[in-house]
Amino acid sequence: MIGTHIRPDAGRSGIGRRLFAETLAAAQGAGLRHIDASIGDDNAPAFAYYQAMGFRPYRKSEGRTPHRLDL
C-alpha cells in the first residue's frame, strides 16, 4: 500500500512521476505482485494521478476507492 504526497503548489511539475518511478522500482525489486492506493472519494487530483500511473479501481469502500496496479 502506498501514498504519494507532494506539496499542493508543486503539482503538475513531474515530481509525482519521479517519486512513483522509484516506488515502482522498489516494489518490483521486492517481488511484489500489486501496489494498492486507497483514494478518498473527494480527492480528484489523486484519482487523476494514480490513473495516469496505471492504477485501476478494484473495489469500493465507504468514502474511498481502492486502486491497484498489477506488476
Backbone as CSV, one residue per row, in Angstrom:
resi,resn,N_x,N_y,N_z,CA_x,CA_y,CA_z,C_x,C_y,C_z
1,MET,0.859,-1.163,0.000,0.000,0.000,0.000,0.906,1.226,0.000
2,ILE,0.581,2.175,-0.880,1.401,3.379,-0.972,0.546,4.629,-0.851
3,GLY,1.203,5.712,-0.636,0.611,7.044,-0.701,1.701,7.980,-1.198
4,THR,1.446,8.657,-2.273,2.409,9.599,-2.821,1.876,11.000,-2.561
5,HIS,2.630,11.779,-1.816,2.173,13.112,-1.427,3.243,14.144,-1.765
6,ILE,2.792,15.236,-2.354,3.674,16.380,-2.588,2.933,17.637,-2.146
7,ARG,3.664,18.714,-1.975,3.028,19.989,-1.647,2.067,20.364,-2.765
8,PRO,0.864,20.805,-2.436,-0.110,21.150,-3.488,0.421,22.148,-4.516
9,ASP,1.229,23.092,-4.096,1.736,24.073,-5.060,2.844,23.517,-5.947
10,ALA,3.278,22.283,-5.692,4.298,21.641,-6.519,3.684,20.705,-7.561
11,GLY,2.348,20.621,-7.584,1.670,19.746,-8.523,1.942,20.134,-9.971
12,ARG,1.795,19.150,-10.842,1.944,19.325,-12.289,3.379,19.700,-12.682
13,SER,4.342,19.254,-11.866,5.744,19.573,-12.181,6.585,18.330,-12.461
14,GLY,5.972,17.149,-12.407,6.705,15.912,-12.663,7.267,15.240,-11.429
15,ILE,7.137,15.875,-10.273,7.678,15.291,-9.040,6.990,13.969,-8.717
16,GLY,5.673,13.929,-8.836,4.936,12.695,-8.541,5.356,11.549,-9.436
17,ARG,5.555,11.813,-10.702,6.005,10.764,-11.632,7.390,10.248,-11.250
18,ARG,8.269,11.167,-10.860,9.620,10.741,-10.464,9.583,9.939,-9.170
19,LEU,8.767,10.365,-8.221,8.624,9.593,-6.981,8.068,8.201,-7.266
20,PHE,7.064,8.156,-8.137,6.468,6.861,-8.434,7.435,5.938,-9.164
21,ALA,8.284,6.465,-10.009,9.282,5.629,-10.687,10.157,4.915,-9.662
22,GLU,10.527,5.614,-8.584,11.322,4.998,-7.517,10.506,3.951,-6.758
23,THR,9.237,4.279,-6.485,8.352,3.338,-5.794,8.186,2.073,-6.624
24,LEU,7.936,2.235,-7.904,7.734,1.095,-8.795,8.980,0.210,-8.842
25,ALA,10.139,0.818,-8.965,11.388,0.049,-8.993,11.580,-0.730,-7.695
26,ALA,11.290,-0.099,-6.563,11.435,-0.782,-5.270,10.442,-1.931,-5.144
27,ALA,9.202,-1.718,-5.576,8.182,-2.769,-5.500,8.554,-3.953,-6.386
28,GLN,9.008,-3.663,-7.593,9.421,-4.737,-8.487,10.637,-5.470,-7.935
29,GLY,11.587,-4.724,-7.382,12.774,-5.341,-6.791,12.452,-6.226,-5.604
30,ALA,11.376,-5.901,-4.893,10.950,-6.697,-3.739,10.071,-7.867,-4.149
31,GLY,9.771,-7.974,-5.434,8.963,-9.088,-5.903,7.473,-8.962,-5.628
32,LEU,6.994,-7.735,-5.396,5.560,-7.555,-5.152,4.773,-7.824,-6.433
33,ARG,3.523,-8.242,-6.257,2.661,-8.508,-7.411,1.691,-7.362,-7.676
34,HIS,1.412,-6.547,-6.645,0.460,-5.449,-6.768,0.922,-4.284,-5.886
35,ILE,0.474,-3.094,-6.249,0.594,-1.926,-5.382,-0.816,-1.388,-5.201
36,ASP,-1.197,-1.077,-3.975,-2.529,-0.584,-3.645,-2.445,0.863,-3.184
37,ALA,-3.405,1.662,-3.637,-3.534,3.045,-3.182,-5.013,3.317,-2.947
38,SER,-5.386,3.594,-1.709,-6.771,3.932,-1.397,-6.929,5.440,-1.464
39,ILE,-7.872,5.896,-2.284,-8.017,7.311,-2.581,-9.357,7.804,-2.063
40,GLY,-9.318,8.886,-1.294,-10.546,9.499,-0.800,-11.423,9.938,-1.959
41,ASP,-12.712,9.657,-1.863,-13.627,9.964,-2.960,-13.685,11.448,-3.309
42,ASP,-13.231,12.309,-2.416,-13.258,13.752,-2.679,-11.914,14.279,-3.193
43,ASN,-10.995,13.397,-3.559,-9.654,13.804,-3.962,-9.447,13.593,-5.464
44,ALA,-10.053,14.466,-6.262,-9.962,14.350,-7.717,-8.520,14.372,-8.239
45,PRO,-7.620,15.219,-7.701,-6.244,15.191,-8.204,-5.569,13.827,-7.987
46,ALA,-5.838,13.176,-6.866,-5.242,11.860,-6.620,-5.805,10.813,-7.582
47,PHE,-7.110,10.873,-7.851,-7.691,9.951,-8.834,-6.973,10.092,-10.168
48,ALA,-6.793,11.317,-10.622,-6.141,11.556,-11.906,-4.694,11.074,-11.893
49,TYR,-3.984,11.363,-10.819,-2.571,10.959,-10.708,-2.426,9.444,-10.762
50,TYR,-3.137,8.745,-9.888,-2.978,7.292,-9.831,-3.456,6.617,-11.112
51,GLN,-4.492,7.118,-11.737,-4.915,6.551,-13.012,-3.853,6.791,-14.077
52,ALA,-3.215,7.958,-14.067,-2.133,8.231,-15.011,-0.940,7.309,-14.790
53,MET,-0.750,6.836,-13.555,0.341,5.916,-13.249,-0.031,4.465,-13.574
54,GLY,-1.278,4.239,-13.987,-1.702,2.899,-14.385,-2.578,2.171,-13.386
55,PHE,-2.902,2.803,-12.269,-3.762,2.179,-11.258,-5.201,2.148,-11.757
56,ARG,-5.931,1.103,-11.349,-7.339,0.976,-11.692,-8.129,0.628,-10.434
57,PRO,-9.355,1.168,-10.306,-10.192,0.836,-9.145,-10.517,-0.657,-9.155
58,TYR,-10.534,-1.254,-7.968,-10.853,-2.680,-7.921,-11.928,-3.022,-6.907
59,ARG,-12.356,-2.071,-6.125,-13.495,-2.265,-5.234,-13.900,-0.908,-4.696
60,LYS,-14.990,-0.861,-3.949,-15.494,0.390,-3.379,-15.572,0.240,-1.876
61,SER,-15.161,1.269,-1.167,-15.246,1.311,0.292,-15.942,2.608,0.681
62,GLU,-16.366,2.700,1.893,-17.022,3.900,2.407,-16.078,5.095,2.349
63,GLY,-16.360,6.055,1.472,-15.591,7.287,1.426,-14.282,7.227,0.668
64,ARG,-13.943,6.078,0.126,-12.686,5.961,-0.621,-12.828,4.875,-1.679
65,THR,-11.937,4.921,-2.634,-11.928,3.921,-3.694,-10.523,3.345,-3.801
66,PRO,-10.341,2.102,-3.370,-9.033,1.465,-3.531,-8.707,1.217,-5.009
67,HIS,-7.493,1.543,-5.380,-6.980,1.317,-6.721,-5.790,0.366,-6.616
68,ARG,-5.572,-0.389,-7.684,-4.458,-1.337,-7.673,-3.718,-1.283,-9.003
69,LEU,-2.420,-1.441,-8.906,-1.578,-1.584,-10.078,-0.983,-2.985,-10.022
70,ASP,-1.251,-3.779,-11.040,-0.665,-5.112,-11.125,0.727,-5.002,-11.729
71,LEU,1.685,-5.620,-11.076,3.082,-5.548,-11.554,3.439,-6.755,-12.389
